[in-house]
Amino acid sequence: MTKVFVHGVPETSAIWSLVVVELKKRGINDVILLSPPGFGTTTSSDWHATQDDYCAWLTEELEKLGGTIDLVGHDWGAGHVFGVVASRSELVRSWATDCGGLLHASYEWHDGAQVWQTPVVGEELLGGFIDMSETDKVAVLTSLGMTDGIARDVAPALTKEMGRCILSLYRSAIQPAMSKLGTRLALTQQSNGLVIIPTDDPYAGTPQMAVDMAASCGARSVMLEGLGHWWMIADPVGAADVLIQHWQKQI
């Protein structure tokens, strides 16, 4: 059973490192960390970095892997997972994501995302972050909840190309794009799905939005009380527990 993890924005696969260690302690070694184009990996000259492009990318990666896959997504990685499950659910045995509230009909993008979605202003704000020294980038990332070690891995990947991909991705997902994806996902009825809900995540809508979204598509949900956006960094042992329990239910 291959465990495939997909991270989000502005991140690299380093965000999963602590969870991978916990999984390996428990004998789960067949783990693949996928990095979306532009986020710790290179892009081609014709890469447009839209929501549909990333869904197509993840679909192709899963097709190449084949076999039995348990898919896990965080942040925009969750968004890419939602897109694949809504269109090609046969590619995975199970899926687990956070950020379920993004697909709720009442969800409005958080303030930072709305700035990124605004031409000129978005370039200015994100450009200021990208142009920081690596030391300053690490300081920002650790203030948001990453460990120093993970932040030092992520910081060098915060390039102008990542910035371009962030802006394109968010602008392709201006509402009602996400709520429409939620409607499509609800039609599939995903009993093999799990929506992970860290109660203190400021970016993904309210916990109730995530509960409602999970119920609408037939998935289960689990609350992670007191944890924020990077729940897998804050509590890797608990994160591994939640994922393993979910995978065991698929047997």
N, C-alpha and C positions, 0 to 999 in steps of 0.2 A: 504494500500500500504506500504509494508515494505521497508525501506531504509537500504541497507547493504553497509557498508564501509570497505574497505580492505587497509591496510597500507603497506609500503615497508621496505626498508633497509637503515640504521640500526635504526629501529624505534619501537615504540609500538603504540597502538591505541590512546594514549594521543595526537597524532598530530591532531586528529579530534575534540578534546574536545571543542574548541572555536566555531567551526561550529555547533556542536550539540546544544550548548547553543542558538545560533542564530535560529536554526530550531525550537527548542522548544518554543522560543518566538513567533513563527508564527504558532504554533499549530501542528507542525510535531513531534510527540512523538514516533512513531513506528520505532525506529532506532536501528540497530544491528551493533556492531563493531566487525569484525572478525580479529583475529591476526593469521597470518600464523605460523605453527609450528616452534619453535626456535626463534621467535620474540615476546617475552613477554609471550610465552606459552611453555609448556614442549614438548619434543619429545620422541618418542619411540626408543628403541635401534637399530631398523632396519630402521630408517628414513634416507633416502639417500639425501634428500633436493635438488633434481634436479628440473629443470623447469617443466618437466612432472609430477613429484610428487606433486608440488604445484598446478598445474592445476587440477589434480585428487582430491586433498584435497578440493579445492574451489568448484569443481563440487559436491562432496559429501555433503558439507555443505549446498549448495543451494538446493539440493535434499531433505535434511532433513527439511529445512525450509518450502519449498513448498509455495503455494500462489502466490501473485503478488509481484514481487521484482524489485526495482530500485537499480541497482548495481553501486557502485562508487569505483574507484581504484586510488591509488597514487603510483608513483615510481614502485617498483616491484609488488606492489598490482595491478597497471595498467597492468603489464605484465601478471599476473595471470588472470585478467579479459579478456584480449585479447585472452588468451588460451581457456577460457571457451566459450566465444562468438564465436570463430572460430569453436568450436566442438559441443556445446550444447546451441545454442542461445535461444532455447525455454524455458530455465530456468529463463529468465529475461524479464520483460516488457521493460526495458530500461537500458542503461549503460552510464557511463560518466567516463572518465579517463584523466589524463595528460600523458606526456611521449609518445605521438604519434610518435615522430620522431624516437624512438627506432626501429620501424618496417620498416623504409624507407630503400630502397635498398642500399643507399649510407651511411647509418649510421655506424660510427665506435665508439666502446665503448670509454668512456672518460678515461683519463689517470689513474685515481685511479682504475677503473674497470679492465683495462688491466694489472695492477700490480697484482690485486687479482687473475686474471686468470693465472698468471705465478707461477708455482710450486716453493716452497721454498721462493722466494721473497715475494709472496703474504702472506704466513704464517708469515713472519717476520714483514711486514708492519702492517698487521691487528692485529697481536699479540701485537705489541707495543701500539696500541690504546686500545685493550681490557684490557691490564695490567695496564693502567693508574689508578690513584686514581679516586674515584667518583667525587671529586671536579674538577679535570682536565678534565674529560669527559664532565661535565656540561659546563665548559669553552669552550671546542671545539664546542659542539653542539650549544651553544648560539652564538658563532662567525659565525656559518654557517646559522643562521636564526631562530632558535627555541627561544621561550621565556624561561626565567629562570625556570618558573614552569613546563613547558612541558619537558625541558631538565632534570630536576630533577626526573621526572617520567621515562624518557627513560634510563637514565644513569645506574641504577641498572640492567637493562635487557641486557646490553652489556657484555655478558658472553662469555666464551670460546665456549659454545655450539652455541650461535648466530654466533660467528666467523666461526665455522665449517660450519654452514648452508650458510653463506654468500659466502664462498669460493666455496662450492659445487654448489650453485645456479649459480653464475657467470661463473663458468667453464663449466657448462652444456649449457650455452647460448652464447658461443663463436660464432662469426659470421661464417657462414651464418645462424645460428639458428634463430635469430630475423627476418631477412629479409624473411626467409621461412615462419615464422608465419605471417608476413605481407601479403605474397602472399595468404596464406590460408584464412586470414580474408577478403581480398579483394573479394574473391569468394562468400562470404556470403551476401554482400550488406546490410549493417546495417543502415536502415533509422531511427532506434530508438537509435542511438549512438551519443555521443557528445565527441569531443576531446577538452580538455581545454588546452590552450597554454599560460603559463606564459612566457613572452618574455625574461626574464632575467634568465631563468633556464640554468645553465651551463652544465647540465648532459644529456640532452635529444635531442641533435641535434639542428638544427636551427628551428625557427618557421615555415619556409617554408616547411621543411621536415614534420612537423606535419600537416600542411594544406594539403599537397599532400597526406599523408597517410589517413586522414579523407575522402578526396574526393574519394580516390581509393576504399574505402569500403562503400561509400554511407552515411557516417555520417556527421553531422554538426561539425563546429569548432567555437571556440570563443577565442579571444585574451584577455589576462589579461596584459595590458601594465605596464611595470615597476616592475612586481612581479617576484619573483624567485621560487626556487624549492619548498619551503614550503609556497605556496600562500594561503593555507587555514589557516595558522597561521598569516601571515602578514595582511590579509584582510578577516576576517571571515564573515563580513557582505556582502561584495561583493561575496564571495564564495557561501554563502547561496542564494543570489540573482540569481546567475548563475544556480545553481542546481534546484531551485524551478521553474525558467522559463523553464528549460529543462523538468522537470517532468510534468509541465502543458501542454506542447506540446503533451504529450502522451495520453491526455484525448480525 
